[in-house]
Amino acid sequence: MVAGYPRAFGNPDSEQSPNLKEPSLPLDYETLSAEEKAEADELRRRRLLFDYYRIFNGHPNKPHLEALRDPILLPRQHLVDRAGRQWSGNLKTLKGSISPHG
């Protein structure tokens, strides 16, 4: 229930890549503005940190890595988080939390 990535090592992408290919900069990196380059550099840095966490924590801590791969981990954690909060009587929020169809 408490498995997860520490905030500093969280996945910056919506999907987790199945392989550990080194993150790259955009192909048009040289033509980007300074602000866009800074954003691309930061995204690459966050992706590297996420991969490093998976590599260096996954080998010595296999049960933790397996828990992170559980497909119902996030929905289960979401329900537990919602159960611990005060309910305001909003049934739509409750239905949306427990049902994919709301």
C-alpha positions in Angstrom: 0.0 0.0 0.0 2.8 2.4 0.6 5.0 1.5 -2.4 5.8 4.4 -4.5 8.6 6.6 -5.8 10.0 9.3 -3.6 8.9 12.7 -4.9 12.5 13.6 -6.1 12.6 10.4 -8.2 9.0 10.3 -9.5 8.3 9.5 -13.2 8.0 12.8 -15.1 6.0 10.9 -17.9 2.5 9.6 -17.8 3.7 6.1 -18.9 6.6 4.1 -17.6 9.0 3.0 -20.3 9.5 -0.8 -20.2 13.2 -0.5 -21.1 15.9 1.6 -19.6 17.1 3.5 -22.7 19.0 6.6 -21.8 16.7 9.7 -22.2 17.7 12.0 -25.0 17.2 15.6 -25.8 14.8 16.6 -28.6 16.2 16.4 -32.2 15.7 20.1 -32.7 17.4 21.0 -29.4 19.9 23.4 -31.0 17.1 25.5 -32.5 15.1 25.8 -29.3 15.0 29.1 -27.3 16.9 29.3 -24.1 13.7 28.7 -22.1 12.8 25.7 -24.2 16.3 24.3 -23.8 16.1 24.7 -20.0 12.8 22.8 -20.0 14.2 20.0 -22.2 17.3 19.8 -20.0 15.1 19.6 -16.8 12.9 16.9 -18.3 15.9 14.8 -19.3 17.4 15.3 -15.8 14.1 14.1 -14.2 13.9 11.1 -16.5 17.5 10.1 -15.7 16.8 10.4 -11.9 13.7 8.1 -12.4 15.8 5.5 -14.3 18.6 5.7 -11.8 16.2 5.1 -8.9 14.8 2.1 -10.7 18.2 0.7 -11.4 19.9 1.3 -8.0 16.9 0.6 -5.8 15.4 -2.3 -7.9 18.4 -4.7 -7.7 18.8 -4.8 -3.9 15.0 -4.3 -3.1 13.1 -6.6 -5.5 9.9 -6.8 -3.4 9.6 -3.0 -3.6 10.2 -3.1 -7.4 7.5 -5.8 -7.8 5.1 -3.8 -5.7 5.7 -0.8 -8.1 4.8 -3.0 -11.0 1.4 -4.0 -9.6 -1.2 -2.8 -12.1 -3.8 -2.0 -9.3 -1.3 -0.2 -7.0 -2.3 3.3 -8.0 -6.1 2.8 -7.9 -5.8 1.0 -4.5 -3.6 3.9 -3.1 -6.1 6.4 -4.5 -9.0 4.7 -2.7 -7.1 4.5 0.6 -6.1 8.2 0.3 -9.8 9.1 -0.4 -11.0 7.0 2.5 -8.8 8.9 4.9 -10.2 12.3 3.9 -13.3 14.0 5.3 -16.3 13.5 3.0 -18.1 16.6 1.9 -21.2 14.7 0.7 -20.3 15.0 -3.0 -21.6 11.7 -4.5 -20.1 12.5 -8.0 -16.6 12.6 -6.6 -17.2 9.4 -4.6 -18.6 7.6 -7.7 -15.7 8.9 -9.8 -13.2 7.5 -7.3 -14.6 4.0 -7.3 -16.0 3.6 -10.8 -14.4 4.2 -14.2 -17.8 5.2 -15.5 -18.5 7.7 -12.7 
